[in-house]
Amino acid sequence: MSSEPLLEVENLTIEYETRQGPLTAVSNADFTVGEGEYFGLVGESGCGKSTLAKSIIGGLDDNGKIASGKLKYRGEEIQDLSDAQLNEEIRWKEIAYIPQASMNSLDPLQRLSEQAIEIANVHTDLTDEEALTQFKEMFEVVGLPENRIRDYPHEFSGGMQQRAIIALALFLKPSIIIADEPTTALDVIMQDQIFKYLDEIRGATDTSMILITHDISLVFETCDELAVMHGGQIAETGRITDVYDNPKHPYSYLLQRAFPDIRYPDRELETIEGTPPQQFGDVDYCTFANRCPWAEEGCRDAAPELEVSDRSAENHRASCFRSKEIFEQQDPDESLAAIRGDQA
């Protein structure tokens, strides 16, 4: 894996124009993705994950914009590129995107081969024959017979359609795939199969991936690093093992404890009451403060910086004023009620 970041997100703020004023969907987001790295972006619905992902490929809705910050791909800023420049330089051949409910993005009136050729014609100089050759190779990688590239989408099952979408995302050999909830519409068995294919893809190519999901356990199992989002802010980021073993932000701590853990069979699963807030204008407070069991008045007076919170892990950062005092010497088998009692 290269030491130089492939993608850098620097203090990125994204706004949507609404009748109530500028809605801040992402606030000062900051993380990097390395070459060949699987990076997880996790958080509940409405926290800004998909908005952040769309901004990377210039796919925001018409009322959305990058208000401040930078997006760098291989060291070059891309946040101000025009649609034509993104098509020519970035989309599909450098960064490919698998949207939510991606099976619905297949054109039902076109064969898969025709859709591949159309993508290649817009974004590359490949001939139709060269494009189909590469598409066949990707069909094999995702476990589909290459002789089915000329079929229509309705001739595939749901799981096969999802693999076909992944093949379309891969066939121009991008450096990064952004997969936004890629298995949401699939049953548990098919989800497992899809992620096995993604694992095989990792072994067969040098492609990096940004996996967007609300399922932190899936990220722990699949990725190298992750960023946990809440209310448009990056709550915590770091290596999977560091965040899993030693969470440093209340939200990622509670999110992790909302899933069963075979190591602590008697521990009660936690719930996080409330929903992510809507923010208008500058976000100058911690967006988790109104849901956090440990919040103090100061948490509502300023937005915490994303800072190194574990000296033994330089890339492990959290945005919490009280991180050190909350999470020192915690027993992972304790209930939340007991921990809150310790803090009282």
C-alpha angles and dihedrals in degrees: 000000000000118000090219115084115248093202127021124192108193123189091320119186120184126191137188121209110234137166088259092053135266109344111210107219097169125024125197095326114186130183143116135225120210132213111283092003127139107217123190124213106193137177142108125290113290097026095114102259097128093041090055091048094049091050091060092063097033092254101133119134117263092264093050128091143166101252096186143343134057141276114202126189113190088344096307121113112241104170093096099044116125123242090257092050092049090051092049100041112020121015120093097343096058105013121019125189130213105194129209112278084016094171086072090060093069111101105240091205096055131070114240090248091055091051091051092050091049091053091048092048092053098043108027145029093241118134117238090254093051091048092052092048091055091044091054090052091054092048087059092048092055093044101256124131109255091222088069097066089100094056124108119247093251089062090067129075118241093263092047091050089053091051089048089055089051089050090053090050092050105039097085087052099240121191093227133032117196107205112191109198089322096183102037095115095045132089120250095262092051091045089057091049092050092053091048087056091048088053090051090049088055090056093047099045141028092237118143120215137206106204113198116197145135089227108093092182090060090053092048089054098043113029141067098214135008146192120214114212131199128173093347094308129106102242098183139352135182147099115330093242093050096050093041095050098034116020112190104189124069092229097052089042092054093040090055091048091052088073125069116259118197089209090066106034094164097051116109117239113247129226128210109221121217132016135273109281126243112242127203121195122341115007104219099164140056106278091211095055096099092052100037120106090210101043121135130192091265090063088067095047100062142012111251118235121243098250139167105272101174117054091198090060113045095190094049105102134167135185102222130116092208101038098118098047094043099049104036112116097353120167107227091209093057120105119246089246091058092048092049088050090054089054095049 
